[in-house]
Amino acid sequence: MDAPRWLDEREDRAWRGYRRMRRLLDLELARELSQDAGLSEPDYDVLSDLSETPQGRLRLSELAHRMLWSRSRLSHHLSRMQQRGLVTREECADDARGSIVVLTPAGRQAIESAAPGHVAAVRRHLIDLLTPAEVDALGALTHRVVDHLAEPGLQATRPQPAAKA
């Protein structure tokens, strides 16, 4: 077995800085979203994904894939959102086992009310701290890592979601 390639001081500083930044940024954005809009990050993700579709509808399996969640975990979360009147579920017409998640008028109102404050927080805590060149660099490096992690060979080594819901 090959010896590990330990991080040098520069790489370690970058890695630890990234991890700390990610944790702090996620915590602050979640805190502000909850305080200002009464939504959790997963609530916001569900509502924004649904609001970006033409009819405010997605298959549960597609929504789970977008969120990188299991269908079961998402289903439990959606039950809580349904109780709050933010989404509903319908049977899939072409697949009796599948279901469609539908944005309700209350859910649309919630995301439309939350989005301006959330975007302002993203700007305040990240985007506006960067130069235009740094924003471009951030976009390039994040997409490079995402593309790498989405490679078929890597996906085969990770647990795969269960069949369509």
C-alpha angles and dihedrals in degrees: 000000000000119000114256117264098232119205115259120227094271093047092045091051091051093046095047092044091052092049093048092045092050093050094046094044093048091048094049095045091048092048093050093044091052094044097044102035107015091238132124120223091256090050089052092047092051094046095045093047090050094044091054093060120087096246100023091251136120136167110257090237092054092048091049089051092051092050094043089235132129115256089243094054091047092047091056091048092048090053089060091046090050090054088056091049095243098120140009132203127227132187115259109250095214098039120038091199094054130080136203122222112217129197111232124213088256090051091050090049090049094052093042089052095044100043100073093052093043093050089048089053092049089051094046096047100037124356099050091049090063133074117237088256091053091050088053091048092048090051092048096048096044091050091047091054093043091049090049092050091047093056111124094237092056093045090057090061093053126074109268125222117258122257122298119300 
